Amino acid sequence: MRIKIVGTGSYVPERVVTNEDLAGMVDTSDEWIKSRTGICQRRISDGIGTSGMAAMAARRALANGGVRAEEIQLILLATSTPDCHFPSSACQVQREIGAVHAAAYDISAACSGFIFALNTAYSFIVSGFYNNVLVIGVDCLSKVVDWKDRSTCVLFGDGAGAVVVTVESEADKAVSGNKAGNSADVPGILHMIMGADGTKGHVLSCESRTVGNFLTGTEPLTGYLSMDGQEVFKFAVKKMPEIIEQLLEESNVKLEEIKYFVLHQANYRISESIAKRLKIPMERVPVNIEKYGNTSAGSVPILLDELNREGKLKDGDLLVMAGFGAGLTWGAALIRW
Ligand code: COA
């Protein structure tokens, strides 16, 4: 079975916010932000919401893949910052793009969300339920960041990325491959890993609405994103190399065979440290964090779309995509382009 990403798309808001802009708002500096994170600027929404960004990215992915919205059977949208409690952002996108035959729902796994959604799409296709799935990773973290807190507000940006995942042909559907559903030498999604550790939820969290009603006598409160940066850093640089090694070992693929490691963009130093631990050069670890900051569920598909549009992905290339985030959660996927 060849389960392939046939189209990619992304969208970031037009408004650029530089480190200098933030230095005018909180006690920080361009030098501090750049040297600690690699971020130079980020895009911040001046109005467009989560579903609006997602719909833009989705339209671009459909156009890139030559797939019509009506052909999509399922929309999986990963986000932690939906515009509404309900309807889901996925349903809002379904309406906006006219994907009239698609079921649609959201997945919440923070910055790992896109990988979780991609792996879920993949499982649905392997099990024969759907052939064409639209997978979106999107976040509008500017809604939940405390713009007075210098330790978090400098890190994040808004953005969306999307991919269209399909089974190559009906004939292929009947042919079963290895346990990942694909043999390692044909294009497609070859293997995946997901994990979670709810006991570490407190190191990166954002309360949506506390209980407040006629019984408590209080109004519900909404919270800001809060984070123990050093704990998250330590977790990421340990867990990412571990799962990448596991993913490759279970797939019988060597590190040297991977063209690009498309990693969640949280901090340049995190990506660098993962590369160092895996003993791979940074040329194989593409980064765009300097332009967008951490766009959470948007970061991996935005980076993938950039690589695709720059013509850097050739048929047969092996890619690892991997992410980590609040939950704590982590996930990885091995892809042959
Ligand atoms: N500008 C200037 N100074 C700042 C600052 C800012 N924006 N943010 C924090 N500081 C200060 C701190 O108050 C601290 O000052 P002190 O030494 O006087 O107490 C000092 O800088 C060092 O802070 P520290 O937290 O030790 O810095 P760090 O090197 O660990 O870098 C992060 C902080 C947040 C950049 C880093 O820990 C990180 O990237 N963690 C991972 C976060 C992440 O990726 N989250 C999302 C995961 S999906």
Boltz pocket constraint, residues with backbone or C-beta under 6 A from the ligand:
constraints:
  - pocket:
      binder: B
      contacts: [[A, 27], [A, 28], [A, 29], [A, 32], [A, 33], [A, 36], [A, 37], [A, 111], [A, 150], [A, 151], [A, 152], [A, 154], [A, 204], [A, 227], [A, 228], [A, 229], [A, 230], [A, 232], [A, 233], [A, 266], [A, 267], [A, 294], [A, 324], [A, 325], [A, 326]]
      max_distance: 6.0
